Each structure stands twice: as C-alpha cells, then as structure tokens.
C-alpha cells in the first residue's frame, strides 16, 4: 500500500511539507512565534511601510486572517499599528525593536532548518530542487492571477 502512495507527487509534496513545517515549528518555538508569523515579519521588514491590506496581498491571505496575525504579533510586542498619514482609514504596520530582534533570530533559525532539511541532498541537488519549486510555485501564482503561463503565450 505504501508504495502506491509514495510514487504520487501530491503525497510526497504534502509529507515533505509536513516534515519541514514540523521542523520549523520546533526551531521557532523558543521565540514564541510560528512560521506564518515569521513570514509576516519578513514581509513587513522587506518593504517600505505597508498597510495591513498590502501585507495581506503580499502574503496571499485574506483581510480577516491578516488582522488576526497582526493582533497576535502586536500582543507579543513584535509589531505596532499606526494610522497612515496619507489615509486615516489605513493602518500601517511596522516592526518594533523587539520584532526586529525576533525576525533576525527567526531568520537564522529558519536557515538552519532549511539546511538540515536539505542535508541529504548535494549542494547542486539542493539548488536544483529550490529552482524547480520556485518554477512550480510561480506557475501556480500566475494561474491564480489569471495570467497565462509562458507555454500558453508561445502557442498563441
């Protein structure tokens, strides 16, 4: 029975992701944050000040989920909301000093987790694996946005 499943792409991707997520959760546990919360910190730190809605778009989450994530991070003193000087209806979200420290440590732990997860692969295999995943993820993102993929453009 197991052989029937272990030859299926979906099964393999799901279980690889579950293994990686569990490792990441264990690594981030001392910081008191989840991988999803770390992703919010990354997005908020990587760009000019973002509104909650802009950050939600970057992360691919809905508005309600983003509010909950920011609430959780704000309760941990990792982010702070402030009114946009340009539009009082918008909340701008930024990292606190504590949030910047948590982000730096979280990124270090995340990189260690990735390195351990890919340890069975050679450096060339790791690079190729990541390039293939990026390509597959980009194709999925393009389809979700309604953009045709490159092959469709070539056949048009």
N, C-alpha and C positions, 0 to 999 in steps of 0.2 A: 504494500500500500504506500509506504513512504516514498519508494522510487517513482511511483506515479505522480506524486506531488512535487518532488524535488527536481523534476525536469520542467516544471512550469515556471515561466518568468514571473508571473504575479506572486506566486507563493515565495519564490526566492527573494524578490524585492521586498515583500512585506516582512519576511523574517529577518532579512539583513537590516531593514529599517528598525524593527523592534529591538534587535540586539544593540544597534548603535544608540537608539533613544534611551535604552536602559543604562548603558554605559555613561552616556551624557548626563542622565539624571543623577546617577551616583556621584559623578565628578562635581556637579554643581551643588549638590546637597549642602556642603559646608557654607556656601554663600547664601543659602536660603532662597534660591531662585530656580526657575525651571528653564529648560531650553527655549521655550516660547518667550519667556520674559527676557532672556538674554538677547533673543532676536529683536525685541522691541528696543532694548538699549542700543544695540548695534545700529539699527535704522535711525534712531533719534540722534545718535552721535555722528553719523556719517554725512549729514547734510546740514544746510542752514536750518534755522529753527522751523520745525514742522508743526502744523496743526494736527490734532488727533485724527481728523479725516484724511489728511495727506499721509500720515504714518500708516493708517489702516490700509490705504490703497497700496502703499509700498509693500506691506506685509501680506496683502491678499486676504484680509479679514474684514468682516462687516463692522459697521459702526458700533453696534452693541458689544461685540467681543472686544473691540479696541477700548471702549470705555472701561470695561471690566479689567482689562490688562493694565491700563493706566492707573485705575483705582488701586490695584494690588501693588504696583510699583511705587505709587505715591505713599501708601500706607507703610512701606518699607523704607521711606525717605530716599528712594533712588531716582525719582523724577519729581518735577514740580510743574504745575499748570499755571499759566498766566494768560491774561487777555491779550489778544493780538492788538497792537497799536493801530493797525490798519483796518481791522474789522472786529468790533466788540463782540460779535456773535461767535467768533472762533477762539478756541483755547489753543495756545501754543504750548507744546510740551518739551521740556528740556531736562537734561540730566543734572542732578545735584552733585556736589563734590563726592558724596558717598556713592552715588550712582556711577560716576567716572571710575572710582576705585573698583567697584564691583564689576564693571564692564571689563576693565583691564585684566583682573584676575579671572573672570569668566572666560574671556577670550584665550587666556593662557591655558586654562583647564580644557577648553573646547579643542584647542590644537593638540594637546596631549591625548585626548580621547580619540581624535581623528587618527593620530599617528599610531596609537595602539590598535585601533580598529583595522587599519590597513597594513599592519605589521607582517601579515602573511604574504603580502604582495611585494614584488620587487619595486624599486622606485619607478621604473618605466611602466610597470603594470598599474601602479597607483595613479600615475599621471594620466595614463590612457583611460582608466576606469573613471576618473573625475571628468575628463573631457567628454566621454560618452554620456555620462549622467547629465552634464550641462547641456549637451545637444538634445537629449531626450526631454529634459525639463523645459528648454527653450521652445521646442516644438509644441509642447503641451500649452505653454503660456501663450504662444501665438494663436493656437486654435481657440483658446478661451477668449482671446481678444477679438476673434473673428478675422484675423489676418491670415491670408493663405500662406502655406509654407513654401519654401524655395522650389520644391519639386512641382508644385501646382503652378507657380509662375513660369517655370521653364516649359511646361506642357501647354500653356495658354497660347 
